[in-house]
Amino acid sequence: MRVLLALGGNALTAQGRARPEDQIAAARVATTGVAELVADGVDVVITHGNGPQVGNLLVKNEIAASVVPPVPLDWCVAQTQATLGFVLMNTLDAALRSRDVDRRTATVVTRVLVDLDDPGFANPSKPIGRYLPREDAALLVQHGETWQDRGERGWRRVVASPEPREILDAATVHTLVEAGFVVVANGGGGVPVVRSGEDSDEVRGVEAVIDKDLGAALLARTVHADVLVIATDVPNAVLRLGTPEAEPLGRVDVRRLRALAAEGHFAGGSMGPKVEAACRFVEQGGARAVITSLEHIADAVSGDDAGTVLT
Amino acid sequence: MRVLLALGGNALTAQGRARPEDQIAAARVATTGVAELVADGVDVVITHGNGPQVGNLLVKNEIAASVVPPVPLDWCVAQTQATLGFVLMNTLDAALRSRDVDRRTATVVTRVLVDLDDPGFANPSKPIGRYLPREDAALLVQHGETWQDRGERGWRRVVASPEPREILDAATVHTLVEAGFVVVANGGGGVPVVRSGEDSDEVRGVEAVIDKDLGAALLARTVHADVLVIATDVPNAVLRLGTPEAEPLGRVDVRRLRALAAEGHFAGGSMGPKVEAACRFVEQGGARAVITSLEHIADAVSGDDAGTVLT
């Protein structure tokens, strides 16, 4: 069995703190469930979010801009692929060795092709980085960035979140999985690139962030995963969230899940893209998608009694 | 034939500038020779320096430290592996496609085991990052860093440059090379890690930088490269450099090269580690090591008429 596991970026920090030691401690927790799966003989590909981590890099860019040339957002995504991959490999290698499992880990810098005419570029909507007062935001708007008034916390930069079209480094991931590696790939949704021109052979990075769960669904199909597990901070997707009739959602089929999504059950927070990613994976031939919390990863793969299970 | 190509960190900037666009332009130049080799059917593994790039990251760390948690030096190295790998893949993919070569590129986050009792940790000697006035350096010394008075340019941080003992992700690189990928790996000498404890299964990053050329020699042997090419900004190692009797060194054997090194011919600048790396590679069974400039990469592999050639 082959599993694509998508870890939330917040699952790799401690209560939103993203100090290196917090990320390492969080990775130890996250990789315990992964090691169980691998010990059971499951092929695992791990992808991960990077919101808090990329936010930190953007702040460094801003603060140091007068001394050090800022790097583009796509480079920041690549940087988080390396650091989170490094941390995940170290903790997972240890967890595997302590279980006498003779499998190795690998981290692949992963690029994802997007369309430059994706509507996301005309209407950037994905908030990233820190909140700033209006005056500071105005300065950055003059430098070509898009910032939005987010109410009392201040202004925040928004960028395009285009559709992932093709995982350019999928063959690398596939080769390593087939060779028995536990692979960390496509972190932060992948480093977004576009073709440099119509007849160009070269791709170049773009200022955008790809939704991590939609990237995970695409990668899962590309590497022929049987199961997509989207690990988040709640055990289930919840219907009527925030009302007295709130109800965790268990086993469901795509038709019903799409209908529930259309009714607006998952509109708030980050559950929407997770539900969309799960639906896409199963619609395109994946056997099963599960949305659940970190501690239920192994259960989510082995049975139907954990999480929101889509078949 | 299999070649390990080590690109200097300065070769990936423009006259020492490390803006993203400079790095991309420099990568285009560097990868032209690589594409020629690959088109000729040679397996190529690329490693690269990262001095200017890691220097920039350290400065960002310092300047933004009161707002964003600084990340350790090993994370900075990992970050440069990702960004330089990203840039090299994009330019090399394009160069290969324009030659109708059907081979893919891959970038591997690469860790290298070092010994915590390496003498380098007791006597840090590798200068990194920017020069600072004495007062600023003194503050960082209080935070546990080692800084040295470098004369009129100011003070500079020095860190350990320990011996690379084992490329932990060598199997990943080897698997991908065998599958036909052009692999970018072990950038910046590798992300330095140590065992967390005597009986520990876990490795952790350490504040150090591994010499890129010594890391390249180790990786070259590990992936069974036939030739190690160390690309730098001069066409040859030079005897009596800076004197009227300066003489470029061509074909040489290990015994003579070691004798010349012992006489101090390569003590200044960065040629010393390159000569040491070339000697180690050939002593440990490698067929040939060449030290030359970027534009002679292809010649260095195919013949004996370019560079300092060690057999």
Interface residues (C-beta under 8 A of the other chain):
Chain A: R17 A18 R19 P20 I24 N56 V59 K60 N61 I63 A64 V67 V68 P69 V71 P72 D74 W75 A78 Q79 Q81 A82 T83 G85 F86 M89 N90 T91 D93 A94 A95 R97 S98 R104 A106 T107 V108 V109 R111 D169 A171 T172 T175 L176 A179 F181 V191 V193 S200 D201 E202 V203 R204 G205
Chain B: R17 A18 R19 P20 I24 N56 V59 K60 N61 I63 A64 V67 V68 P69 V71 P72 D74 W75 A78 Q79 Q81 A82 T83 G85 F86 M89 N90 T91 D93 A94 A95 R97 S98 R104 A106 T107 V108 V109 R111 D169 A171 T172 T175 L176 A179 F181 V191 V193 S200 D201 E202 V203 R204 G205
